[in-house]
Amino acid sequence: MLIHIGFGNIVNSSKIIAIVSPESAPVKRMVQSAREKGIAIDATQGRKTKSVLVMENSQVVLSALLPETIAGRVQGSAQMQEESSVEGTDERQ
């Protein structure tokens, strides 16, 4: 399921390992290391980074949305997918 992470940027929610705040020193080091390796994706459109998404393939995605906002969207899309699968089973019966 794809989710919107701000400013027209979309990621595959099934590939997200963690959504963290960029304030701590370990996360800052992780982001800097990812930038140096070329595996950081800056989706902030020049705004302040408010969340860091750690992806399955070790890529790091920077977003200007709060972690709570993105987590809510992930949970909402998971609930929608679950509801649609339940509705699909009801139709088959």
N, C-alpha and C positions, 0 to 999 in steps of 0.2 A: 504494500500500500504506500502510495506517495503522500508526503505531507509538506505543507508550505512552511518554510523557515524564514520568510521575510523577503520583501523586495523582489518578488517573482521567482525566488529560488526554491527548488523542491528537491527533497531527498527521499530515498527508499527507506521507510521506517523499519522494515525487517532487517536492515543491515546496520542499524544503530546499536552499539554496545552500551554507550553511556552518554548522558547529557550532563555536563558539569559547568560550574561557574569558573570563569577565567581568572579569578582573583588570587588563588593560592600559588605559591612558588612552584610546586611540582607541575601544576597545569601550565604555568607560564613557560617552564623549561620544556615541557612536552610540545607546546605550540611552536616555540623557537626551533626545536629540533626538527619538527615536521616542516617548517618553512625552509630550513637549510637543506633538507632532503628533497624538497619539492613535492611533498605529499600533503601540504596544507591547502585547503580550498577556502578562500576568503569570500564569504557570501554576505558581508556586512555593508557593501556599497559605500564604504568610507565612513560608516558610523562606528560608534564604540562597540567593541565586542562584548556581548553580555552572556553568551553561552558558547561552549565548545562541544561539538558532537564528535565522539570517537566512533569510527566506523569499523566494520569487520576486517577490512583490508588494510588496517593500520592508518588509513587516511584520517585527517582531522579537518572538520568543517567548522568554520567560525560563523556565528550568527549574531545579529543585532537584537534578536528577541531573547527574552528571559528564559532560563531553563524551564521554569514552571509553565510558561506558555507553550513551549514546544512539547513538553511532556503531556500536557492536557490535550494537544492535538493528536499525539500518538495514541493516547488512551481512547480518545473519541473515535479515531479511525478503526481501532481494534474492536471497539464496541459495535460500530456500524457493520464491520465485517462479520462479527459474531451474530448479530441480529439478522443479517441477510442470509447467513448459512442456516440459521434456525428456520427462517421463513421458507427457504428452499426445501427443507426437509418436510415441512408441513404440507406443502403443495404436492409432494410425491405420495403422500399417504392417502 
